[in-house]
Amino acid sequence: MHTIFLIIKREYLVRVRKKSFIIMTILGPMLIFAFYAIIGWAAISSIDQKKVAVVDESGRFAGKFKNSDETVYSYPKQSLATAKKEFVKQGYDALVFIPQDVIDRPKTVQIFAEKSVSLALQSNIERAISKEIETIKLEQAGITQKIIEDAKINVDAQTISLSAEGEKSSNSIATTIIGGICAMLIYISVLIYGTQVMRGVMEEKTNRIVEVIISSVKPFQLMLGKIIGVALVGLTQFLLWIFLTIGLLTVGSSIIGRPQESAQAAMTTRMNAMPGQQEVQRKMATADNPVADFFKAVETLNIPLIIACFLFYFLGGYLLYSALFGAVGAAVDNETETQQFMFPITIPIIAAIAFSQFVVRDPDGPMAFWTSMIPLTSPIVMMVRIPFGVPGWELALSMVLLVLGFIGTTWIAARIYRVGILMYGKKVSYRELSKWVFYKG
C-alpha cells in the first residue's frame, strides 16, 4: 500500500507542477468567460441598423412593420419608379414594393436592394406581410381583430412533483439542463484524463523508464497508482475551476448589475412621473419570469444527491475507462497503433451520449433503465436520469454494477499491462491481447 501511495504522490505532483497545468487551471475559466463575453459584445456591437422603404400601392400595410434596433421602416408616398431613383440618395438598404392586388397575389411582393438582403430581414418582411394578409382575410370572413387576439392563448403549465414528502414545484427544462451538464462533464473528463493515463504509460514504456520502475514495484501497483494519481489531478482541476468560475460570475454580475440597476432606477422614476403607470408596474411585477422560474426549479432539486452521485459516477467512470486506456498504452509502442484499440473503448462512451437524447424523453423507460445499469454507459446515462428522480434500488444497483465493472476491467487491464509493459517491437493484435489475459505467472 505504501508503494502505491508513493506512485500516486509522484504522478500527482509531476502533473500539478507542470506550467501547462497551472496555466490552464487558472486561465481555463477566464478564457471561457472571455470567450462568451467577446461573443456577447460582438453580437451587440455588430448590430447595424437597416433603413427600409416600403412602397405600398394597396394602402393596407402602413405602420404594420415594427421598427427595432436592427431595422427602421419608412413609407414614402412615391411611385415605384421614383422610389427606385431615390433609393441610393435616401440611403435606404432595401426597398419593399407591395402591389395593389397583393391580397389575391401575395407572391408579387418585391424587395430591391443594392446588394442581397439578409435572410433575417427577408423573413421579417415576409412574415409581417403574411400576417397582415391573414388578418385581412379573416376580417373579410367576419372574424374581427378582437376575436383573433382572444384566440391567441399561450398555455404555460406548472409542473409539480408528487412524493411522500408532499408537493414540490419542478421544471423539466431545469432537470434536463442539469442532467445534460453533468453527463457532458463526465464524458469530457473520461476522455481527457483517460488519454493522459494512456500517454503516460506509453511514454514511460518507450523511454525504457518502466524497466527500472518494475524492478521495485509490481505492474499492477504501478498501473493503479498511475490511474489514481491522474484522477486526483482531475479532481483538483475541477475544484479549482468551480471556485474560479463562481468568483468570475460573482464579479461579472456585480459589474454588469450596477449599470442595470441605475438604468432600472431611472426608468422607474420616469414611469412614476407618468400618469396611469402604476397599473403597468403592477402587471410587470407579477408577470412570469422564465429565468427566475428556472432558478427556483433548480433550488427544488436534490442538489446534495446530484453532487454526490456526480462525484461517484465521475470517479467510477474514470477508473473503469482509464484502466482500459492504461492497458492500451502498455500494449503499443507508439500513438499511431493506439487508434485500433481506442475505437472499441470509445464506442460505449459515444453511444451513452447518443442514448441520453432518448433518455431525456423517457427517463423511466426500458432503454433508460438498461443503459443506466450497464457499467460502460451508466456514468453518463444515470446522471441524465438522476435530476428527474430515480428509485433508490435502481441507483444502488447501478452503483454496485459500476464498482463490479471497474473491478472486472481493472483485472483485465492488469493482465494485459503486466505483459505488454515490457513488450517492445511487436505489433499487437486482439488475438494476442486475449492470450495475455490468460497467461499464467
C-alpha positions in Angstrom: 0.0 0.0 0.0 2.9 2.3 0.8 4.3 1.7 -2.7 1.0 2.6 -4.4 0.8 5.8 -2.3 4.3 6.8 -3.4 3.4 6.2 -7.1 0.1 8.2 -6.6 2.1 11.1 -5.0 4.7 11.0 -7.8 2.0 11.0 -10.6 0.1 13.8 -8.8 3.0 16.1 -8.1 4.6 15.7 -11.5 1.4 16.8 -13.3 0.3 19.6 -10.9 3.7 21.2 -11.0 3.7 21.5 -14.8 3.4 25.0 -16.1 0.7 23.8 -18.6 -1.5 22.6 -15.7 -1.1 25.8 -13.7 -1.8 28.0 -16.7 -4.8 26.0 -18.0 -6.3 25.7 -14.5 -6.1 29.4 -13.9 -6.8 30.6 -17.5 -9.4 27.9 -18.4 -12.4 29.6 -16.7 -11.1 33.0 -17.7 -10.8 32.0 -21.3 -14.3 30.6 -21.3 -15.7 33.7 -19.6 -13.8 36.0 -22.0 -15.0 33.9 -25.0 -18.6 34.3 -24.2 -18.1 38.0 -23.2 -16.5 38.7 -26.5 -19.3 36.9 -28.4 -21.9 38.9 -26.5 -20.1 42.2 -27.1 -19.6 41.3 -30.8 -23.3 40.4 -31.1 -24.3 43.8 -29.6 -21.8 46.0 -31.3 -22.2 44.4 -34.7 -25.8 45.5 -35.0 -26.1 47.8 -38.0 -29.5 49.4 -38.2 -31.0 48.9 -41.7 -33.2 51.5 -43.3 -36.1 50.0 -45.3 -38.5 51.9 -47.5 -42.0 50.4 -48.1 -43.9 51.4 -51.2 -47.4 50.2 -50.6 -49.8 50.5 -53.5 -52.5 48.7 -51.6 -52.5 51.2 -48.7 -53.1 48.4 -46.2 -49.6 48.0 -44.7 -48.7 51.4 -43.4 -47.4 51.0 -39.9 -47.6 47.2 -40.0 -43.9 46.7 -40.0 -42.4 47.1 -36.5 -39.2 49.1 -36.0 -36.4 47.5 -34.0 -32.8 48.0 -33.2 -31.9 46.3 -36.4 -34.5 47.7 -38.8 -36.3 51.0 -39.3 -39.2 51.2 -41.8 -40.4 54.3 -43.6 -43.4 54.7 -46.0 -42.6 57.3 -48.8 -45.6 58.4 -50.8 -43.9 57.7 -54.1 -44.3 55.5 -57.1 -42.1 52.5 -57.5 -40.1 54.2 -60.4 -39.5 57.3 -58.3 -38.5 55.3 -55.2 -36.0 53.3 -57.3 -34.4 56.5 -58.5 -34.2 58.0 -55.0 -33.2 54.7 -53.4 -29.4 55.4 -53.2 -29.8 59.1 -52.5 -32.0 58.5 -49.5 -29.6 55.9 -48.0 -32.0 53.0 -48.0 -30.7 49.5 -47.5 -33.8 47.9 -49.0 -37.0 48.8 -50.9 -40.1 46.8 -50.4 -42.8 47.0 -53.1 -46.3 45.8 -52.2 -48.6 45.8 -55.3 -52.3 46.7 -55.4 -53.5 43.1 -55.7 -51.2 41.7 -53.0 -54.2 40.1 -51.2 -55.0 37.9 -54.2 -51.4 37.6 -55.4 -49.1 37.5 -52.4 -46.2 36.3 -54.4 -45.9 39.6 -56.3 -44.1 41.3 -53.4 -40.7 42.5 -54.4 -37.6 43.5 -52.4 -35.0 45.7 -54.1 -31.5 46.2 -52.6 -28.1 47.4 -53.8 -26.8 44.0 -52.5 -28.6 40.9 -51.5 -30.6 41.4 -48.3 -30.0 39.2 -45.3 -32.2 36.1 -44.7 -33.4 37.5 -41.4 -34.6 40.8 -43.0 -36.3 39.0 -45.8 -38.0 36.7 -43.3 -39.2 39.6 -41.2 -40.7 41.4 -44.2 -42.4 38.2 -45.5 -43.8 37.4 -42.0 -45.2 40.8 -41.5 -46.9 40.8 -44.9 -48.3 37.3 -44.4 -49.6 38.1 -41.0 -51.5 41.2 -42.3 -52.9 39.3 -45.3 -54.1 36.6 -43.0 -55.8 39.2 -40.7 -57.5 40.9 -43.7 -58.9 37.7 -45.0 -60.2 36.7 -41.6 -61.9 40.1 -41.2 -63.4 39.7 -44.6 -64.9 36.4 -43.4 -66.4 38.2 -40.4 -63.8 37.4 -37.8 -62.8 40.7 -36.0 -59.3 41.6 -34.7 -60.5 41.2 -31.2 -61.6 37.6 -31.8 -58.2 36.9 -33.4 -56.3 38.3 -30.4 -58.5 36.5 -27.9 -57.9 33.2 -29.7 -54.1 33.6 -29.3 -53.6 32.0 -25.9 -50.2 30.6 -24.7 -50.5 27.8 -22.1 -47.7 27.7 -19.6 -48.4 24.7 -17.4 -46.8 24.5 -13.9 -45.2 21.1 -13.2 -45.4 19.7 -9.7 -43.7 16.7 -8.3 -45.7 14.4 -6.0 -43.8 12.4 -3.4 -44.2 11.1 0.1 -42.8 14.4 1.4 -45.6 16.3 -0.3 -45.8 18.5 -3.4 -42.8 20.3 -4.9 -42.6 22.5 -8.0 -40.4 21.3 -10.7 -39.2 22.3 -14.1 -38.5 19.9 -17.0 -36.1 22.3 -18.6 -34.0 22.7 -15.4 -33.8 18.9 -14.8 -32.8 18.3 -18.5 -30.1 21.0 -18.4 -28.6 19.9 -15.1 -28.6 16.3 -16.2 -27.0 17.2 -19.5 -24.3 19.3 -18.0 -23.3 16.5 -15.5 -23.3 13.9 -18.3 -21.1 16.1 -20.6 -18.6 16.8 -17.8 -18.2 13.1 -17.2 -17.9 12.4 -20.9 -15.2 15.0 -21.4 -13.3 14.1 -18.2 -13.2 10.4 -19.0 -11.7 11.1 -22.5 -9.2 13.7 -21.4 -7.9 12.1 -18.2 -8.1 8.6 -19.6 -6.0 9.6 -22.5 -3.5 11.2 -20.1 -3.1 7.8 -18.4 -2.6 6.0 -21.7 0.0 8.6 -22.9 1.8 8.5 -19.5 2.2 4.7 -19.7 3.3 4.8 -23.3 5.9 7.5 -22.6 7.4 5.5 -19.7 7.4 2.4 -21.9 9.1 4.0 -24.9 11.7 5.8 -22.8 12.5 2.5 -21.0 11.9 4.1 -17.7 9.4 1.4 -16.8 12.2 -1.2 -16.8 13.7 0.4 -13.8 10.4 1.0 -12.0 9.2 -2.6 -12.5 12.3 -3.9 -10.7 11.0 -2.4 -7.4 7.2 -2.4 -7.8 4.6 -4.8 -9.3 3.0 -3.9 -12.6 -0.5 -3.8 -11.0 0.7 -1.4 -8.3 2.2 0.9 -11.0 -0.9 0.9 -13.1 -3.2 1.5 -10.1 -1.0 4.3 -8.7 -0.9 6.0 -12.1 -4.7 5.8 -12.5 -5.5 7.2 -9.0 -2.8 9.9 -9.3 -4.3 11.2 -12.6 -7.8 11.0 -11.0 -6.7 13.3 -8.2 -5.2 15.7 -10.7 -8.6 15.8 -12.5 -10.5 16.4 -9.2 -8.1 19.2 -8.2 -8.5 20.9 -11.6 -12.3 20.5 -11.4 -12.5 22.0 -7.9 -10.3 24.9 -8.8 -12.3 25.6 -11.9 -15.5 25.6 -9.9 -14.2 28.1 -7.4 -12.7 30.3 -10.1 -15.9 30.2 -12.1 -18.0 31.2 -9.1 -15.7 34.1 -8.4 -15.8 35.3 -12.0 -19.5 35.0 -12.1 -19.8 37.0 -8.9 -17.5 39.7 -10.1 -19.1 39.8 -13.5 -22.6 40.0 -12.2 -21.7 42.8 -9.9 -20.1 44.8 -12.7 -23.0 44.2 -15.1 -25.6 44.7 -12.3 -24.6 48.3 -11.4 -25.4 49.9 -14.8 -28.6 47.8 -15.0 -29.7 48.9 -11.5 -29.0 52.6 -12.5 -31.0 52.2 -15.7 -33.8 50.4 -13.9 -34.0 53.2 -11.2 -34.1 55.9 -13.9 -36.8 54.0 -15.8 -38.8 53.6 -12.6 -38.5 57.4 -11.9 -39.8 58.2 -15.3 -42.6 55.8 -15.1 -43.7 57.1 -11.8 -43.9 60.6 -13.2 -46.3 59.4 -15.9 -50.0 59.1 -15.2 -51.6 55.7 -15.2 -48.2 53.8 -14.9 -48.8 52.3 -11.5 -51.0 49.6 -13.0 -48.4 48.9 -15.7 -45.7 48.4 -13.0 -48.0 46.1 -11.0 -48.5 43.9 -14.1 -44.8 43.9 -14.8 -44.1 42.9 -11.2 -46.5 40.0 -11.3 -45.5 38.8 -14.8 -43.9 35.4 -15.2 -40.1 35.4 -15.4 -38.7 32.3 -17.0 -35.2 32.8 -15.7 -36.4 33.3 -12.1 -38.7 30.2 -12.5 -35.7 28.2 -13.8 -33.5 29.0 -10.7 -36.5 28.4 -8.4 -36.9 24.9 -10.0 -33.1 24.2 -9.6 -33.5 25.0 -5.9 -36.2 22.3 -5.6 -33.8 19.7 -7.0 -32.0 17.4 -4.6 -28.6 19.2 -5.1 -26.6 17.3 -2.5 -27.7 14.0 -4.0 -26.8 15.2 -7.6 -23.4 16.4 -6.4 -22.7 13.1 -4.5 -23.8 11.0 -7.5 -21.8 13.1 -9.9 -18.6 12.6 -7.8 -19.3 8.8 -7.6 -20.0 8.3 -11.3 -17.2 10.7 -12.3 -14.7 8.6 -10.3 -16.3 5.3 -11.3 -16.5 6.1 -15.0 -13.0 7.5 -15.0 -11.5 4.5 -13.1 -13.3 2.0 -15.4 -12.1 3.6 -18.6 -8.7 4.7 -17.5 -7.8 1.1 -16.7 -8.6 0.2 -20.3 -6.7 3.2 -21.6 -3.7 2.2 -19.5 -3.8 -1.3 -20.9 -3.8 0.2 -24.4 -0.8 2.3 -23.6 1.1 -0.7 -22.3 0.2 -2.8 -25.3 1.5 -0.5 -28.0 4.8 1.2 -28.8 3.6 4.4 -30.5 0.5 6.6 -30.7 -0.4 5.5 -34.2 -1.1 2.0 -33.0 -3.4 3.2 -30.3 -6.2 4.0 -32.8 -7.3 0.4 -33.5 -7.6 -0.3 -29.7 -9.1 3.1 -28.7 -12.0 2.8 -31.1 -13.8 -0.1 -29.2 -13.2 1.7 -25.9 -14.7 5.0 -27.0 -17.8 3.4 -28.7 -19.7 2.9 -25.4 -18.9 6.5 -24.3 -20.2 7.9 -27.6 -23.2 5.5 -27.5 -24.0 6.7 -24.0 -24.3 10.3 -25.2 -26.5 9.2 -28.1 -28.7 7.2 -25.7 -29.0 10.2 -23.5 -31.0 12.1 -26.2 -33.7 9.4 -25.9 -33.4 9.0 -22.1 -34.4 12.7 -21.7 -37.7 12.0 -23.5 -38.5 8.9 -21.3 -36.2 8.8 -18.2 -38.1 5.8 -16.8 -38.3 3.7 -20.0 -36.6 0.4 -20.7 -33.8 2.0 -22.6 -33.1 4.4 -19.8 -33.1 1.6 -17.2 -30.8 -0.8 -19.0 -28.3 1.8 -20.2 -28.1 3.2 -16.7 -27.3 -0.3 -15.4 -24.5 -1.3 -17.9 -21.2 -0.1 -16.3 -19.8 1.2 -19.7 -22.8 3.6 -20.2 -24.2 4.1 -16.7 -21.9 7.0 -15.6 -23.3 9.2 -18.3 -26.9 7.9 -18.7 -27.6 7.7 -14.9 -26.5 11.4 -14.4 -29.1 12.4 -17.0 -31.8 10.4 -15.1 -31.0 11.5 -11.5 -32.4 15.1 -11.7 -35.7 13.5 -12.9 -35.8 11.2 -9.9 -34.6 7.6 -9.8 -35.8 4.9 -7.4 -33.3 4.2 -4.6 -32.9 0.5 -5.6 -32.1 1.4 -9.2 -29.4 3.8 -8.1 -27.9 1.3 -5.6 -27.9 -1.5 -8.2 -26.3 0.8 -10.8 -23.6 1.8 -8.4 -22.8 -1.8 -7.4 -22.6 -2.9 -11.0 -20.3 0.1 -11.8 -18.0 -1.0 -9.0 -18.1 -4.6 -10.2 -17.4 -3.3 -13.8 -14.4 -1.3 -12.6 -13.0 -4.4 -10.7 -13.5 -6.5 -13.9 -11.9 -4.1 -16.3 -9.0 -3.4 -13.9 -8.4 -7.2 -13.7 -8.3 -7.5 -17.5 -6.2 -4.3 -17.8 -3.7 -5.6 -15.2 -3.3 -8.9 -17.0 -2.6 -7.0 -20.3 -0.4 -4.4 -18.5 2.0 -6.9 -16.8 2.9 -8.5 -20.2 2.6 -5.5 -22.5 4.6 -3.0 -20.4 7.9 -4.9 -21.2 7.0 -6.0 -24.7 8.8 -4.0 -27.5 8.9 -4.0 -31.2 5.9 -6.4 -31.7 2.7 -5.5 -33.5 -0.1 -6.5 -31.2 -3.5 -7.8 -32.3 -6.7 -8.6 -30.5 -5.9 -12.3 -30.5 -2.5 -11.6 -28.9 -4.2 -9.4 -26.2 -6.6 -12.3 -25.4 -3.6 -14.6 -24.9 -2.0 -12.1 -22.5 -5.2 -12.0 -20.3 -4.8 -15.8 -19.6 -1.1 -16.0 -19.3 0.0 -17.6 -16.0 2.6 -16.3 -13.7 
